[in-house]
């Protein structure tokens, strides 16, 4: 890491859909989901307006497997990670960009009845790092 440089994202929000999971050619689990965060701001008329921001979250390894198994649409979750923007070329030859949160940790939040296992999970490391 470059001295004086920080790339950290912390989100608390709801999943917009069930997570989607796949495996890399080398067998590493990858799970993605969209997460909505909300804020209320006063407009010029001093009325509150709600704004929703959508974030694409990517998890790898054991955390990806855990998220795919336990997380569902509407689930409230806490995610820590870093921001990454990547590009690719689509079928028409156009360059496309996406910005994602590469999750290092996540915790399922909510009441126990909504969530059977609200323990945190690390996106990397040994299986011993998972608290499930």
URURKA-V727818 format. One record per residue. RES is the residue in one letter. OMEGA is omega in whole degrees, 0 to 359 (NA if undefined). Layout:
RES;OMEGA
RES;OMEGA
//
This chain:
X;179
X;181
X;179
X;183
X;178
X;174
X;185
X;176
X;176
X;182
X;167
X;183
X;182
X;176
X;180
X;180
X;175
X;178
X;175
X;185
X;175
X;178
X;175
X;177
X;179
X;174
X;179
X;179
X;176
X;178
X;178
X;173
X;175
X;182
X;178
X;171
X;184
X;173
X;176
X;180
X;175
X;176
X;182
X;179
X;180
X;174
X;178
X;174
X;176
X;177
X;178
X;176
X;180
X;182
X;175
X;182
X;179
X;177
X;180
X;172
X;184
X;178
X;177
X;179
X;180
X;180
X;180
X;182
X;190
X;185
X;182
X;176
X;179
X;181
X;172
X;184
X;173
X;180
X;172
X;177
X;179
X;183
X;177
X;172
X;179
X;180
X;176
X;178
X;180
X;184
X;180
X;180
X;179
X;176
X;180
X;180
X;172
X;176
X;185
X;170
X;174
X;186
X;173
X;181
X;169
X;176
X;175
X;182
X;179
X;179
X;181
X;180
X;178
X;194
X;185
X;185
X;185
X;183
X;178
X;177
X;176
X;180
X;181
X;175
X;183
X;176
X;180
X;181
X;182
X;180
X;181
X;NA
//
